[in-house]
């Protein structure tokens, strides 16, 4: 049985290796194996590119914090998440992983942790912003 850390590592490795395959290209002389994956969709290319900014250690930290709630994201990885990945990629990657059956049952908790990780990281990078206070 694969652990969640292994799943995140396999996912990141797949994304990066897929990017390399696209960049390098396949030789025209070599026949394509019948079980080869099809070309990446534009969404998969986008997720591969934006997710590559967290590889490898920060990806594990962020993944574990969001999908299992068992890690705190370090200051270094928060900086990478906020400044290199960005909010849109963070949200899109979370939604993409939520399409996996293993995580669907916990969607509400995962989305909540995803937002918590994002806002905690923003506050680490920009502490002068502070949390928003609702007016009465």
C-alpha positions in Angstrom: 0.0 0.0 0.0 1.4 3.4 -1.0 1.7 6.0 1.7 0.5 9.5 1.1 4.0 10.8 1.0 4.8 8.3 -1.7 1.7 9.5 -3.6 2.9 13.1 -3.4 6.4 12.1 -4.5 5.1 9.9 -7.3 2.8 12.7 -8.5 5.6 15.3 -8.5 7.9 12.9 -10.2 5.3 12.1 -12.8 4.7 15.8 -13.4 8.4 16.6 -13.7 9.2 13.6 -15.9 6.3 14.4 -18.1 7.6 18.0 -18.5 11.0 16.7 -19.5 9.5 14.3 -22.0 7.6 17.2 -23.6 10.7 19.4 -23.7 13.0 16.7 -25.0 10.5 15.1 -27.3 10.4 11.5 -28.5 12.7 10.3 -31.2 10.9 9.9 -34.5 13.0 6.7 -35.1 11.8 4.9 -32.1 8.3 3.4 -32.1 6.0 4.7 -29.4 5.0 2.0 -26.9 1.4 1.1 -26.9 1.0 1.9 -23.2 2.6 5.3 -23.4 0.6 8.2 -21.9 -1.0 10.6 -24.3 0.1 14.2 -24.7 -0.4 16.4 -21.6 -3.4 18.6 -21.6 -2.9 22.3 -21.3 -4.1 22.0 -17.7 -1.6 19.3 -16.9 1.2 21.3 -18.5 0.2 24.3 -16.4 0.1 22.2 -13.2 3.4 20.6 -14.0 5.0 24.0 -14.5 3.6 25.7 -11.5 4.0 22.7 -9.2 7.6 22.3 -10.1 8.5 25.3 -8.0 7.8 23.3 -4.8 9.8 20.2 -5.7 10.9 18.1 -3.8 10.9 18.9 0.0 8.5 21.9 0.0 6.0 19.9 -2.1 6.0 17.2 0.6 5.5 19.8 3.3 2.7 21.6 1.6 1.0 18.3 0.5 1.1 16.8 4.0 -0.1 20.0 5.6 -3.1 20.2 3.3 -4.1 16.6 2.7 -3.3 15.1 6.1 -3.0 18.1 8.5 0.1 16.5 10.0 2.8 19.1 9.1 3.5 22.7 9.5 4.9 24.5 6.4 8.4 25.9 7.1 9.1 29.6 6.5 11.3 28.7 3.5 8.5 26.6 1.9 5.9 29.3 2.7 8.1 31.8 0.8 8.3 29.4 -2.2 4.5 28.8 -2.1 3.5 32.5 -1.9 6.2 34.0 -4.1 7.0 31.3 -6.7 3.8 29.2 -6.9 1.1 31.8 -6.2 -2.5 31.5 -5.1 -4.0 30.3 -8.4 -1.6 27.4 -8.8 -2.0 26.5 -5.1 -5.8 26.3 -5.4 -5.7 24.6 -8.8 -3.2 21.9 -7.6 -5.4 21.3 -4.6 -8.5 20.9 -6.7 -6.7 18.6 -9.1 -5.5 16.3 -6.4 -9.0 16.3 -4.9 -10.2 14.5 -8.1 -8.4 11.4 -6.8 -10.9 9.0 -5.2 -8.7 8.7 -2.1 -9.2 12.3 -1.1 -12.8 13.1 -2.2 -14.4 12.0 1.0 -12.5 14.6 2.9 -12.9 17.5 0.4 -14.3 20.0 2.9 -11.5 19.5 5.4 -8.8 19.5 2.7 -10.1 22.8 1.2 -10.2 24.4 4.6 -6.6 23.3 5.4 -5.5 24.5 1.9 -6.8 28.0 2.7 -5.3 27.9 6.2 -1.9 26.9 4.8 -2.1 29.7 2.2 -3.1 32.4 4.7 -0.6 31.3 7.3 2.1 31.4 4.6 1.1 34.9 3.5 1.2 36.1 7.1 4.7 34.6 7.5 5.9 36.4 4.4 3.9 39.6 4.9 3.3 39.9 8.7 2.2 43.6 8.5 -0.9 42.5 6.5 -2.5 40.8 9.5 -5.7 38.9 9.5 -8.8 40.6 8.2 -11.1 41.8 10.9 -14.9 41.7 10.1 -16.8 44.8 10.9 -19.9 44.6 13.1 
